[in-house]
Amino acid sequence: MKDLLSFYVNSSIHVALAVVSFAIITTLNFGVTVDWYVYLFIFFSAITGYNFVKYAGIAGLHHLSLTKNLRLIQVFSLFIFAALIYILFHLTLNAILISGVLGILTLLYVIPLFGEGKNLRGFAGIKIYVIAFVWSGITVLLPLVDEINLFQWNVIASLLQRFLFVFALTLPFEIRDLRFDMANLRTVPQIFGVYRTKIIGGLAILTVLMLEFLKSNSDYNSLFSLIFAGILLSIFLNKTRIRQTKYFSSFWAEAIPIFWCILRISMELIG
């Protein structure tokens, strides 16, 4: 069971489910029906993107010395990538264009195409914002691009909400990584310290909740489930420490969107 859990988390299946959960929440909030190919594409692209970011450099430099579990993840990722290419041909041009822009950002996050061999991750203070932007785009814009007009307040507000929520959701990881991140990365905890980082995260969550009251398509189900997710994330953020248990962030914090989605679906079925 430990090996299965380790593979589930390290192969990015868990984070991919979190990303898909966000996308499902978006479609429920806007009352649209999305082709299952969109959900599958989001799921496969999240696994591909995260595993590329985490393991591409390792596989290229130390392929023969990889552990058995890591080699298995590499093979698994190749199959997922093949499935992703297949699904790509079932998307509309608008969806492909949005996915292409976000895919390029993901590549630039890893590949050193800037001066002095830098990638986006190497620029001071930019890491968390790139992650939040990519997650927001793929979970808000991609499910809606073929269903409604994206140039309206409800979509813009939802995009901003998702950006801020993912920003706050990433903070426990940044606090955890304080022991390992180089000082020149200028992450939020490095700049403001752990205590102020938690306050910043709390303000981001509060802003997400306030924006919900400014949307014309908000209803009881979306509001109540959002409050639940906001409270849950606030609790996790408050309990975050530099020294964490193995799966505090990578499993439990990452599961917040999944819990939110399950509650949102349950409320939709009941009400």
C-alpha positions as CSV (number, residue, x, y, z in Angstrom):
1,M,0.0,0.0,0.0
2,K,2.9,2.4,0.7
3,D,4.4,1.7,-2.7
4,L,1.0,2.3,-4.4
5,L,0.5,5.6,-2.5
6,S,4.0,6.6,-3.3
7,F,3.5,5.9,-7.0
8,Y,0.0,7.6,-7.0
9,V,1.5,10.8,-5.6
10,N,4.9,10.8,-7.3
11,S,3.5,10.0,-10.7
12,S,1.3,13.2,-10.4
13,I,-2.0,11.3,-10.6
14,H,-3.1,13.0,-7.4
15,V,-2.3,16.5,-8.6
16,A,-3.9,15.8,-11.9
17,L,-7.2,14.8,-10.1
18,A,-7.0,18.1,-8.2
19,V,-6.7,20.0,-11.5
20,V,-9.6,18.1,-13.1
21,S,-11.6,18.8,-9.9
22,F,-11.1,22.5,-10.4
23,A,-12.3,22.1,-14.0
24,I,-15.5,20.2,-12.9
25,I,-16.2,22.9,-10.4
26,T,-16.0,25.5,-13.1
27,T,-18.5,23.7,-15.4
28,L,-20.9,23.2,-12.5
29,N,-20.7,26.9,-11.5
30,F,-21.4,28.0,-15.0
31,G,-24.0,25.3,-15.7
32,V,-22.3,24.1,-18.9
33,T,-21.8,20.6,-20.2
34,V,-18.3,19.8,-21.4
35,D,-17.2,16.9,-23.6
36,W,-15.4,14.2,-21.6
37,Y,-12.4,14.6,-24.0
38,V,-11.8,18.0,-22.3
39,Y,-11.6,16.4,-18.8
40,L,-9.3,13.7,-20.1
41,F,-7.1,16.2,-21.8
42,I,-6.8,18.2,-18.6
43,F,-6.0,15.1,-16.6
44,F,-3.4,13.8,-19.1
45,S,-1.8,17.2,-19.7
46,A,-1.5,17.8,-15.9
47,I,0.3,14.4,-15.5
48,T,2.5,15.1,-18.5
49,G,3.4,18.7,-17.5
50,Y,4.2,17.9,-13.8
51,N,6.2,14.8,-14.6
52,F,8.1,16.7,-17.3
53,V,8.9,19.5,-14.8
54,K,9.9,17.1,-12.0
55,Y,11.7,14.3,-13.9
56,A,12.9,15.4,-17.3
57,G,16.3,16.6,-16.1
58,I,16.8,13.6,-13.9
59,A,16.0,11.2,-16.6
60,G,18.3,12.9,-19.1
61,L,21.3,12.9,-16.8
62,H,20.9,9.8,-14.7
63,H,18.7,7.4,-16.6
64,L,20.7,4.3,-15.8
65,S,20.8,5.1,-12.1
66,L,17.1,5.8,-11.7
67,T,15.3,3.8,-9.1
68,K,12.8,1.2,-10.2
69,N,9.9,3.4,-9.1
70,L,11.2,6.4,-11.0
71,R,11.8,4.4,-14.1
72,L,8.2,3.1,-13.8
73,I,7.0,6.7,-13.6
74,Q,8.9,7.6,-16.8
75,V,7.3,4.7,-18.7
76,F,3.9,5.6,-17.3
77,S,4.4,9.2,-18.4
78,L,5.2,8.1,-22.0
79,F,1.9,6.3,-22.2
80,I,0.1,9.2,-20.8
81,F,1.7,11.5,-23.3
82,A,0.7,9.2,-26.1
83,A,-2.9,9.4,-24.8
84,L,-2.6,13.2,-24.6
85,I,-1.7,13.4,-28.3
86,Y,-4.7,11.2,-29.2
87,I,-7.1,13.3,-27.2
88,L,-5.6,16.5,-28.7
89,F,-7.2,15.6,-32.1
90,H,-10.7,15.6,-30.4
91,L,-10.4,19.2,-29.2
92,T,-11.6,22.3,-31.0
93,L,-9.2,24.9,-32.4
94,N,-10.0,27.4,-29.6
95,A,-9.2,24.7,-26.9
96,I,-5.9,23.8,-28.7
97,L,-4.8,27.4,-28.9
98,I,-5.4,28.0,-25.1
99,S,-3.6,24.7,-24.4
100,G,-0.7,25.6,-26.6
101,V,-0.1,28.9,-24.8
102,L,-0.2,27.2,-21.4
103,G,2.0,24.4,-22.7
104,I,4.6,26.8,-23.9
105,L,4.6,28.4,-20.4
106,T,5.2,25.0,-18.9
107,L,8.1,24.4,-21.3
108,L,9.6,27.7,-20.5
109,Y,9.3,26.9,-16.8
110,V,11.9,24.1,-17.3
111,I,13.8,24.7,-20.5
112,P,16.6,27.3,-20.2
113,L,15.8,29.6,-23.1
114,F,16.6,32.9,-21.4
115,G,19.9,34.7,-20.8
116,E,22.5,32.9,-18.7
117,G,20.8,29.6,-19.1
118,K,17.7,30.7,-17.1
119,N,14.2,29.3,-17.3
120,L,11.1,30.8,-15.9
121,R,11.6,29.0,-12.6
122,G,15.0,30.7,-12.2
123,F,13.6,34.2,-12.3
124,A,13.2,35.7,-8.8
125,G,9.8,35.5,-7.3
126,I,8.0,34.3,-10.4
127,K,7.5,30.6,-9.7
128,I,4.3,30.7,-7.8
129,Y,2.6,33.1,-10.2
130,V,3.4,30.9,-13.3
131,I,1.9,27.9,-11.5
132,A,-1.2,29.8,-10.5
133,F,-1.7,31.3,-14.0
134,V,-1.3,27.9,-15.8
135,W,-3.7,26.2,-13.3
136,S,-6.2,29.0,-13.7
137,G,-6.1,28.9,-17.5
138,I,-6.5,25.2,-17.8
139,T,-9.3,24.9,-15.2
140,V,-11.3,28.0,-16.1
141,L,-10.7,29.1,-19.7
142,L,-10.3,25.6,-21.3
143,P,-13.7,24.2,-20.0
144,L,-15.5,27.4,-21.0
145,V,-13.9,28.4,-24.3
146,D,-16.4,26.6,-26.5
147,E,-19.4,27.0,-24.3
148,I,-19.7,30.7,-23.4
149,N,-18.2,34.2,-24.1
150,L,-15.0,34.4,-22.1
151,F,-15.1,38.2,-22.2
152,Q,-17.6,38.7,-19.4
153,W,-17.3,39.6,-15.7
154,N,-18.3,36.2,-14.3
155,V,-15.5,34.5,-16.2
156,I,-12.9,37.2,-15.3
157,A,-13.9,37.0,-11.7
158,S,-13.7,33.2,-11.7
159,L,-10.3,33.3,-13.3
160,L,-9.0,35.7,-10.6
161,Q,-10.6,33.6,-7.9
162,R,-8.9,30.5,-9.2
163,F,-5.6,32.3,-9.5
164,L,-5.7,33.5,-5.9
165,F,-6.9,30.1,-4.6
166,V,-4.1,28.2,-6.3
167,F,-1.7,30.9,-5.1
168,A,-2.8,30.2,-1.5
169,L,-2.8,26.4,-2.1
170,T,0.9,26.6,-3.3
171,L,2.1,28.4,-0.2
172,P,2.3,25.2,2.0
173,F,4.7,23.8,-0.6
174,E,6.8,27.0,-0.7
175,I,7.0,26.9,3.2
176,R,8.0,23.3,3.0
177,D,10.7,24.0,0.4
178,L,12.3,26.8,2.5
179,R,15.0,24.3,3.5
180,F,15.9,23.5,-0.1
181,D,15.2,26.6,-2.3
182,M,18.1,28.8,-3.2
183,A,17.9,32.3,-1.8
184,N,17.9,33.9,-5.3
185,L,14.5,32.3,-6.1
186,R,12.9,34.9,-3.8
187,T,9.8,32.8,-3.0
188,V,7.0,34.3,-0.9
189,P,8.2,32.7,2.4
190,Q,11.8,33.8,1.7
191,I,10.7,37.4,1.2
192,F,8.1,37.7,4.0
193,G,8.8,34.8,6.4
194,V,6.4,32.0,7.3
195,Y,4.1,34.0,9.6
196,R,3.5,36.8,7.1
197,T,3.2,34.3,4.2
198,K,0.2,32.7,6.1
199,I,-1.4,36.1,6.5
200,I,-0.9,36.8,2.7
201,G,-2.5,33.4,2.0
202,G,-5.4,34.2,4.3
203,L,-6.0,37.5,2.6
204,A,-6.0,35.7,-0.8
205,I,-8.6,33.3,0.4
206,L,-10.7,36.1,1.8
207,T,-10.5,37.9,-1.5
208,V,-11.7,34.8,-3.3
209,L,-14.8,34.7,-1.0
210,M,-15.5,38.4,-1.5
211,L,-15.3,38.1,-5.3
212,E,-18.0,35.4,-5.2
213,F,-20.6,37.9,-4.0
214,L,-19.8,40.1,-7.0
215,K,-20.7,37.4,-9.5
216,S,-24.1,37.3,-11.0
217,N,-24.1,33.5,-11.5
218,S,-23.3,32.6,-7.9
219,D,-25.8,30.5,-6.1
220,Y,-26.1,28.6,-2.7
221,N,-24.3,25.5,-4.0
222,S,-21.3,27.4,-5.4
223,L,-21.1,29.8,-2.4
224,F,-21.4,27.1,0.3
225,S,-18.9,24.8,-1.3
226,L,-16.4,27.7,-1.8
227,I,-16.7,28.7,1.8
228,F,-16.0,25.1,2.8
229,A,-12.9,24.9,0.6
230,G,-11.7,28.3,1.8
231,I,-12.0,27.3,5.5
232,L,-10.3,24.0,4.8
233,L,-7.4,25.7,3.0
234,S,-7.1,28.2,5.8
235,I,-6.8,25.5,8.4
236,F,-4.1,23.7,6.3
237,L,-2.2,27.0,5.8
238,N,-2.3,27.8,9.5
239,K,-1.0,24.3,10.4
240,T,1.8,24.4,7.8
241,R,5.3,24.2,9.1
242,I,8.7,24.1,7.5
243,R,9.2,20.5,8.7
244,Q,6.1,18.6,7.5
245,T,5.1,15.0,7.4
246,K,5.7,13.3,4.1
247,Y,2.3,13.8,2.6
248,F,1.1,16.9,4.4
249,S,1.3,19.1,1.3
250,S,1.7,16.6,-1.6
251,F,-1.4,14.6,-0.6
252,W,-3.6,16.3,2.0
253,A,-3.3,19.9,0.9
254,E,-3.4,18.9,-2.8
255,A,-6.6,17.0,-2.0
256,I,-8.5,20.2,-1.1
257,P,-9.8,20.7,-4.6
258,I,-10.9,17.1,-4.8
259,F,-12.9,17.4,-1.5
260,W,-14.3,20.7,-2.8
261,C,-15.4,19.0,-6.0
262,I,-17.0,16.0,-4.2
263,L,-19.0,18.4,-2.1
264,R,-20.0,20.5,-5.1
265,I,-21.2,17.5,-7.0
266,S,-23.0,16.1,-4.0
267,M,-24.9,19.4,-3.5
268,E,-25.8,19.5,-7.2
269,L,-27.3,16.0,-7.0
270,I,-29.2,16.7,-3.7
271,G,-30.5,20.1,-4.7
